């Protein structure tokens, strides 16, 4: 049996891999766009002990750019997590 942290990592990695096909997000329930934020998407991954992990990403030139990951502790995604991901997206785009 895998340790919980390794099992969580494998589940999240699998969800990330399945989330896009040829650079296009596949949609719910695994993946969705984030309302109010240009070109930000999130991957939903159920991990051990009933917890839910989220990874926010951006698609650029057919590549998935991972911007921020966290364990969800509330129903709504915290604004600071969304703003951090959006800031990182803008930084990435300014250097691309």
N, C-alpha and C positions, 0 to 999 in steps of 0.2 A: 504494500500500500504506500502511495506517495505521501510525504509530509504535506500538511494543509497548505503551506505557503507555495509549494511547488505545484500542487494540484490547482490552486487559484491562478498561478501564473500560466499554466497550460490552458486552462479554460479561457482566460482573457485573451491569450495569444490566438487560440482557435477562433474566438469570436471576432478578433481583429482581422484575421486572415479571411474568414467567411464574409466579412462585412463589405468587401469590395470585390468586384469582378471587373478586370480590365480598367481599374481606376474609377469605377462608377459605384457609389454607395448603393447597396441592394435594398435598403429600407427596413421597415418595422418587421418583427419586433426587436431585432438585434441592433439596428442602426437607424438613426433619424437625423434630420437637419435640426439645428437649434434656432428656434424662432427668435427673430430680432437681431441675429448676428450673421453677417454676410459670410458665406462659404465656410461655416463651421458645422461639423457633424459630430455626433456622439455614438459610441459603441456601448451597448449595455451588456454587462456580463454578470451572471449570478455566480457568486463564489461561496466558500464554506460559511457555515453558521448563519445562513440566511442573509448574508451581506450582499450588497450590490456594488460592483466596481463600474466606473465610467472612465472612458478615454475620449478626450475631445481631439478631433483631428481636422485637417484641411487637405483638400486635393489640389495639387499643383503640378502641371505637366505630366499627368498620369501617375504621380507618386503620392502616397499617403504620408502626410507630414504630421507626426504625433506631437501635439502641443501641450497636453496636460492630462494627468490621470489622478484619480482619487477614489476613495471609498465613500459612497453616498450614505449620509447619516440622517437625512431628512427627505421628505417627499419632493420638495423643490430643490433644484440644483442651486447652490449658493451663488449669489451674484459675483462674489470675489473670484470664484473658480472660472466663471464665464469671462469675466474681464481679463483675467490672467491669460487665458487661452487666446482671446481676441488680440491682446497686446503682443503675444508671441507670434500670432499670424501676421500682424502688421510688420513686426520686426523681420520675420522671414521674407515677406514680400519685398521689403525695402532693400534686402541684400541679394535677392534672386536675380 
